[in-house]
Amino acid sequence: MWSSDKEPDDNPFDPDFLAIIDATPRSRTYGKVLTTATLQDVSNTDLLDQLGLANNGISSNVLNEAQHMAHNPISENGHNYLFMGGLISANVFKRDVTSPLAIPTCPLGTSSAQVSEFSSTDDFIPESDSNLLVTYIPTWR
């Protein structure tokens, strides 16, 4: 599950994360979070930075507002990758889910600075040639 942190501590800069939940109905840990994966921390990569609405530079691992994610992995060099995007940040993260209980930090694949005139990731569509089509919502400038 791709999620934004919504802790009741009123800190908007708590890191977002990927949670792995047991979905095996007969498992003793069914419905429980088994592990979480962190996101890469890169400064000045949020759409709020690009629009001049952030003063100190926002890190890639916060304020993404978890949006869509690819549900079908793309295989590459023996690894399976899923992609997730931020509604507010326009960031796209690539995660290696080859071993679901040992997911390394999810690297930032694309930041808002690389996507001009668009914001908010919308949908991820894997293509048959192992490429990924990502759609964005046009920016409101």
C-alpha positions as CSV (number, residue, x, y, z in Angstrom):
1,M,0.0,0.0,0.0
2,W,1.4,3.4,-1.1
3,S,0.6,5.9,1.7
4,S,1.1,9.4,2.9
5,D,1.8,9.7,6.6
6,K,-1.3,11.0,8.5
7,E,-0.1,10.7,12.1
8,P,-2.1,12.9,14.4
9,D,1.1,14.7,15.5
10,D,0.3,17.7,13.2
11,N,3.8,17.4,11.5
12,P,3.2,17.7,7.8
13,F,6.8,16.6,7.1
14,D,6.5,13.0,8.4
15,P,7.9,10.8,5.6
16,D,5.6,9.0,3.2
17,F,6.1,5.2,2.8
18,L,5.2,1.9,1.2
19,A,3.5,-0.6,3.5
20,I,3.5,-4.3,2.8
21,I,0.3,-5.9,4.2
22,D,-0.4,-9.6,4.5
23,A,-3.3,-10.4,2.1
24,T,-3.3,-14.2,2.7
25,P,-6.7,-14.8,4.3
26,R,-5.7,-17.9,6.3
27,S,-2.4,-16.4,7.5
28,R,-2.1,-15.6,11.3
29,T,-0.9,-12.1,10.3
30,Y,-3.7,-11.5,7.7
31,G,-4.4,-7.7,7.4
32,K,-1.3,-6.7,9.4
33,V,1.5,-4.5,8.2
34,L,4.5,-6.8,7.7
35,T,7.1,-4.2,6.8
36,T,7.4,-0.7,5.4
37,A,9.8,0.8,2.8
38,T,11.2,4.3,2.9
39,L,11.4,6.7,0.0
40,Q,14.5,8.4,-1.3
41,D,15.2,11.8,0.4
42,V,16.1,14.4,-2.3
43,S,15.6,18.1,-1.6
44,N,13.8,20.6,-3.9
45,T,11.9,17.9,-5.9
46,D,8.3,18.8,-5.0
47,L,5.9,20.6,-7.3
48,L,5.5,23.2,-4.5
49,D,9.2,24.0,-5.0
50,Q,8.7,24.4,-8.8
51,L,5.7,26.7,-8.3
52,G,7.6,28.9,-5.8
53,L,5.3,28.0,-2.9
54,A,7.9,26.4,-0.7
55,N,10.6,28.5,1.0
56,N,13.0,25.9,2.3
57,G,12.8,23.1,-0.4
58,I,10.7,20.1,0.2
59,S,12.2,16.7,0.3
60,S,11.0,14.0,-2.1
61,N,9.9,11.7,0.8
62,V,7.2,14.0,2.2
63,L,4.0,15.7,1.1
64,N,3.6,13.5,-2.0
65,E,-0.1,12.8,-1.2
66,A,-0.1,9.2,-2.3
67,Q,-2.0,8.9,-5.6
68,H,-2.0,6.1,-8.2
69,M,0.5,3.3,-8.5
70,A,1.2,0.6,-11.0
71,H,-0.3,-2.8,-10.0
72,N,1.5,-4.9,-12.5
73,P,5.2,-5.2,-12.0
74,I,7.7,-4.6,-14.9
75,S,10.5,-7.1,-15.0
76,E,14.0,-5.9,-15.7
77,N,17.2,-7.8,-15.2
78,G,15.7,-10.4,-12.8
79,H,13.9,-7.8,-10.7
80,N,10.2,-6.8,-10.5
81,Y,9.5,-3.1,-10.2
82,L,6.3,-1.2,-9.4
83,F,5.9,2.6,-9.7
84,M,4.0,5.0,-7.4
85,G,3.2,8.7,-7.9
86,G,2.4,11.7,-5.8
87,L,-0.7,13.8,-6.5
88,I,0.7,17.0,-5.0
89,S,4.4,16.4,-5.6
90,A,4.3,15.0,-9.2
91,N,7.1,12.7,-8.1
92,V,7.4,9.1,-9.3
93,F,9.1,6.4,-7.2
94,K,10.4,3.1,-8.5
95,R,10.3,0.2,-6.1
96,D,11.9,-3.2,-6.3
97,V,9.3,-5.7,-5.1
98,T,11.2,-8.8,-6.0
99,S,11.4,-9.7,-2.3
100,P,8.3,-8.1,-0.8
101,L,9.6,-8.4,2.8
102,A,12.9,-6.8,2.0
103,I,12.2,-3.8,-0.2
104,P,15.1,-1.4,-0.4
105,T,14.6,2.4,-0.2
106,C,12.4,3.4,-3.2
107,P,14.4,5.7,-5.4
108,L,13.0,8.8,-7.0
109,G,12.5,8.0,-10.7
110,T,11.1,11.3,-11.9
111,S,10.6,14.6,-10.0
112,S,8.4,17.6,-10.8
113,A,11.4,19.5,-12.1
114,Q,11.7,17.0,-15.0
115,V,8.0,17.3,-16.0
116,S,7.3,20.8,-17.3
117,E,3.8,22.1,-17.7
118,F,2.3,19.1,-15.8
119,S,1.6,18.2,-12.3
120,S,0.0,15.4,-10.3
121,T,0.7,11.9,-11.5
122,D,-2.5,10.3,-12.7
123,D,-2.1,6.8,-14.1
124,F,0.6,4.1,-14.8
125,I,0.1,1.8,-17.7
126,P,2.7,-0.9,-18.3
127,E,3.4,-1.6,-22.0
128,S,4.2,-5.0,-23.5
129,D,7.9,-3.9,-24.2
130,S,8.6,-3.3,-20.5
131,N,8.2,0.4,-20.9
132,L,5.8,2.4,-18.7
133,L,3.4,5.1,-19.8
134,V,2.8,7.7,-17.1
135,T,0.0,10.2,-17.5
136,Y,-0.1,13.6,-15.7
137,I,-2.7,16.2,-15.0
138,P,-1.9,19.6,-16.7
139,T,-0.6,22.2,-14.3
140,W,-2.8,25.1,-13.1
141,R,-0.3,27.9,-13.5
